[in-house]
Amino acid sequence: MQQWVVRAGTVTGLVFAAGLAWLTAQVQEQAGRDEAQAGVDLIVILGAAEYRGFPSPVLKSRLDHGLDLYRQGYAPRILTTGGSGGDPDFTEGEVGRNYLVRKGVPSEAILVEQEGETTLHSAIAVSEIMFRMNLRSCILVTDGYHILRAKKMLESRGIRVYGSPRKGQARPADREWWLSFRQAGALLLWYLGLGR
């Protein structure tokens, strides 16, 4: 009986490891693919850190990429996301909106989600905003390794999503693999109903 338990545990562990390796490969494959296409309802730019009202380099890079897509006519609106992250005065979504307005985007073309503190929380809030406005498709802008998980979360809520990774994110291969592996683990936990 004890040997059977050990074998079952070993098989379960191997299946889990194989699934995680497969998901890591899927994260990396999605990260290298830009699916942006014209005619979608919205460009969604996921939040990242802000510093006292100014975007961090990562957030700025995401905003600049979304801005390029907007200027090329891929969508008529942009939605910025992200909560306060502990900042009592600013939210990532608000900082993103202000940055885009300073870059010439009309304020009426920008929607803001400023409650999300996790990817899942932002995905839920984004989908609710979109459905209230009868919007059903978007280009999702974030870091490449983050796209697959955020995309699956939005798709699970009925949104048609096309990923478009921000530019300028070259990293050493081992670092890129580690980030992809972490996202794969988070995606697996979300699939199991345990993720955020």
N, C-alpha and C positions, 0 to 999 in steps of 0.2 A: 504493500500500500504506500509506504513512504517513497519508494522508487517512482511510483506512478505520479505522486504529487510533485516530485523533483522534475520529472520529465515534462509534466504538464506546465509547470512554471517555466522551464527552459523554452518550451515551444511558444508559450505566450510571450515571453521576453523577446524571442527571435522575431515573432510576428510584429510585435510593437516596434522593434528596432528597424525592421524592414519598412514598415509603414512610415516611420519617421524619416528614414533615408529617402523614400519615394517623395514624401511631401517636401523635403528640403530641396530636392531636384526640381519639383514643380515651382517652388518659391523662386529659385534661381532662374528658371526658364521664363517665368512671368516678368521678373525684374529686368530682363534684357529685351523685352518686347514693348514697343510703343504702339498702342492700338488706337490712338486718337483719330477720330473721324468727324467730319463736319456734319452738322444737322442734329446734334444732340441738344437737349433742353438746357443743359447747365454744365459748368466746369466746377467741380468740387475740389477745393484745396484743403487738405488735412492740415491741422495746426501742428506747430512745434513751438519750442521755447521762444519767449519774448523777454526782452530786457527793458523794464521800465518804459514800456510804450513803443519800443523799437524791435523789429524782428531779429531773431538770431540769424546767423549765416544760413542755417538749414531752412528756417522758415522763409527767409528772403529768397533763397534759391527756389523753393516751391512756389512762392508768389510770383516770381519773375517768369517761371515756366508757364504757370496758369495765365499770366498776363499775355505772354507771347501767343498762346492758343486763342485767347479772347481776341487779340488784335488781328489774328489771321482769320477770324470769323467762324471758328469752330462751334461757338455757342453764343447766345445773346446775353447770358447772365453768368455770374460767378458766385459761388457760395464759399465763404471762408468758415472754418470751424475751429473750435478749441476753447476750453474754459480758462479759468484764471491760473491754474497751476500754482496756487498759493499767493499770487500777486493780488493785493487788496485793491489795486487801482485799475488794472487792465486785464483783458482776456486776450487769448491768442486770436480768436475770431475777430475781435474789435481791432486789434493791431493790424491784422491782415487787411481788413476793410480800409482802414485809414491809409495804409501804405498804397493800396491800389488807387484810392481816390487821389492821392498825391501824384500818382503816375498817370492821371488823366482819365481813369475809368469813371463814368458817371455814377454817382451814389445810388441812383435808382436801379442800376444794373447789378448791384451787389447785395446778396443776401448774407446774413450772419447767423451762425449757430455758435453760441458762446457759453454753453453749459457743459459740453462734453469733456470729461476728465479721462476717458479711456477711448480706445478705438471703437469698441462696441457701443458705448454711450453716444459717441458722435454719429456712428452709423444709424442708430435708431432715431436720433434727433434729425439727421439729414433726411432720412426717408419720410419722416412725418412732415417736415417742411415741404418736401417735394410733392407728396400726395395731396396736401392741402392746396397746393398751387397747380395741381394736375400736371406735374412734370414727371416723366417716366424714364428718362435716360440721362446719363452724365459721363463726362470724362473725369476720371479720378486721378488727381495729382498728389503724389507723395514720394517718399524714397522707394526705389525699386524693390528692395527686399520686403517692404511693407504692403505693396499693392495687393498681392494675392489674398491675404487675410482680410484686408479692408474690403476688397472687391466681393469676396464670398459673403461677408456680412451684409453688404448692401443688396447683393443679388437675392439673398434669402428673404429680403423684405420686398421683393418684387421690382427692383430697379434694374434696368439694363445698364451695365457698367463697362466702360472701356478704360483700361489702365494707361497712364502716361507718366513714366518716372521722371522726376526732376533731373536736370542736367548737373554736371559737375560733381558727381559723387563717386569718383574713382577711389577705390580703397585696395589695400593689399588683399590678395586672394584668400588668405586664411581669415582675415577679418570679415570679408564678404561672406565666406562660408559660415562663420560663426553667427553672423546676423541672420542669415537665411535659416540656419538650424534653429535658432531661438524663435523665429517667426513660425517655422513649421511646428515646433512644440506648442506654441500658443494657438495655432490654428487647430491642431489636433485636440487640445483641451476644449476649444470652442465647439468643435464637432461633437465632443462628448458632453457638452452642456456645462462645462466647468470654467470656460474662459471669460475674459473681459474684453 
